[in-house]
Amino acid sequence: MIKKTIIALVLFILGAYFMAAVSVLNKPTDDEVCTQVYISVSDSVRAGFINNEEIQRLLKKAKLYPVGEKIKNINTRKIE
């Protein structure tokens, strides 16, 4: 009984440690800068509505193209 409790406690502590480590390590730093943008339009060839280059041009025209901007300053809602 005590052995199972100790094992459960150790597993709980390890789980909490891993969750805390992942959340701390995944936060971008304040000085981190966007270096590239991946744009994927799955039906652009078949449907012919818009392509990757057109999206990139529209983002640059609206001054929303994030490359070179600090991660904390990028407004993904506006880009969307």
N, C-alpha and C positions, 0 to 999 in steps of 0.2 A: 504494500500500500504506500509506504513512504517512498520507495524507489520510483513508483509510477508518478507520484507527486513531484519529486525532484526532476524527473525527466520532463514532465509537462512544464514545469517552471523554467527549466533550461531552454526548452523549445520556444516558449513564449518570449523569453528574453532575447534569444537569437532572432526571432521573427521581428520583434520590435526594433532591434538594432539594425537589421537589414532595411526595414521600411524607413527608418530615420536616415540611414546612410544614403539610400536612393533619393529621397526627397532633398537632402542637402546637396548632393553632388549634381543633381539635374538642374539646379537654378543657374541661369546665366549670370556672369559677372556684369557689373555696371559698364565696364569698358569693352565688352565683347562686341565685335562689329560683324555685320552680315557680309559674307564673302561671296555667296552665290544664291541664285533662286532657281528652283526646279518647277517648271510649269508643264503640266501634262493635260492635253486635251485629247480625250480618247477617240472621239468621232470626227475630228477635224478633216480627215481625208475623205471620209465617206459622206458626211453631212455638208462640209464645205462652208460652214458658218464663220468660224473664227479659228485661228491657229496660234501657236505659241508666240510667234513674232509679233502678231497683232496685239496680243495681251501685253507683251513687254512694252510695245510702243505706247499703248494706252496708259499703262502705269507710269511711264516716264513723263508723258504729257500731263498727267494729273499730279505729278511730283510725289508719287507714291512708290516708286521703284526703290526697294529696300537695300540694294547692294551699296555698301559703304556707310550705311547708317548704323548707329548703335542699336543693339537688339532691344533695349528698353524703350527706345523712341519709335519703334515700328508699330503702327496701328493696323493690326491684322484685320480688324472689322472693316476699316475703310478700304483696304486692299480687296477684301472679299466682295 
